[in-house]
Amino acid sequence: MKRQKAWFATFMLLAGLLVSGTIAQTDPVTIEGMVNERAQIVTDDGEAYDLARTDLGKAVAELIGARVLATGTVEETEKQKTITVDRYLVIDEEGRISMR
């Protein structure tokens, strides 16, 4: 019985380590940056967020070269961050914001 508990504890530890490689942030976050040709929003400090392939994500991805303010949930792995866009705004050269 002790051996079964030890195996179960080991399994749970390993499963926890695997899951910890991906962090899903459930609270909405807002990021601001430029949309590039790789379907990413790149912030002023150089962080790139891939756009999730949702209807809104595809709409933002079409705004190549535009500055956007995007709100959504972020999923982060060791190599990349992906935002699932819930809403977004476009910022023009004068800093005016238009709703989309």
C-alpha positions in Angstrom: 0.0 0.0 0.0 2.9 2.4 0.8 4.4 1.6 -2.6 1.1 2.6 -4.3 1.0 5.9 -2.4 4.6 6.6 -3.3 3.9 5.9 -7.0 0.8 8.1 -6.9 2.7 10.9 -5.2 5.5 10.7 -7.8 2.9 10.7 -10.6 1.2 13.8 -9.2 4.5 15.6 -8.8 5.4 14.9 -12.4 2.0 15.9 -13.7 2.3 19.1 -11.8 5.6 19.9 -13.3 4.3 19.2 -16.8 1.3 21.5 -16.2 3.4 24.2 -14.7 5.1 24.7 -18.1 1.9 26.4 -19.3 0.3 29.3 -17.4 -3.1 30.4 -18.3 -4.0 33.8 -17.0 -7.8 33.8 -16.6 -8.1 37.5 -15.7 -8.4 39.8 -18.7 -5.3 41.8 -19.5 -4.8 44.7 -21.9 -1.8 45.0 -24.1 -0.8 47.8 -26.5 1.4 47.4 -29.5 1.8 47.1 -33.2 0.4 44.3 -35.3 3.0 42.6 -37.4 2.8 40.3 -40.5 3.2 37.2 -38.2 -0.3 37.7 -36.6 1.3 39.1 -33.4 1.0 42.2 -31.3 4.4 43.5 -30.4 4.6 45.8 -27.4 6.9 48.8 -27.1 9.2 46.7 -24.9 9.5 44.1 -27.6 7.2 41.4 -26.2 5.4 39.5 -28.9 1.9 38.0 -28.3 0.6 35.6 -30.9 -3.1 36.2 -31.8 -5.4 33.2 -31.1 -7.2 32.1 -34.2 -10.6 33.4 -33.2 -12.8 35.7 -35.3 -11.5 38.8 -33.3 -7.9 37.5 -33.4 -8.2 37.2 -37.2 -9.6 40.7 -37.5 -6.7 42.1 -35.5 -4.2 40.1 -37.5 -5.5 41.9 -40.7 -4.5 45.3 -39.2 -0.8 44.9 -40.1 1.2 48.0 -39.1 -1.6 49.4 -36.9 -1.3 50.2 -33.3 -3.9 48.4 -31.2 -5.1 48.1 -27.6 -6.3 44.5 -27.2 -8.0 43.0 -24.1 -8.3 39.3 -23.6 -6.8 36.3 -21.8 -3.2 35.3 -22.2 -1.8 31.8 -22.3 1.9 31.6 -21.7 4.3 28.7 -22.4 8.0 28.7 -22.1 8.4 29.9 -25.7 5.4 32.2 -26.5 2.5 34.2 -25.2 -0.9 33.9 -27.0 -3.7 36.4 -26.4 -7.4 35.4 -27.1 -8.8 38.8 -27.9 -12.2 39.7 -26.4 -12.2 43.3 -27.6 -9.8 45.7 -29.3 -9.3 49.4 -30.2 -7.2 50.9 -33.0 -5.0 53.8 -32.2 -4.1 56.2 -35.0 -1.0 58.3 -35.5 -2.4 61.2 -33.4 -3.2 58.9 -30.6 -6.9 58.9 -31.2 -8.7 55.7 -30.4 -11.4 54.1 -32.6 -13.6 51.3 -31.5 -13.9 48.2 -33.6 
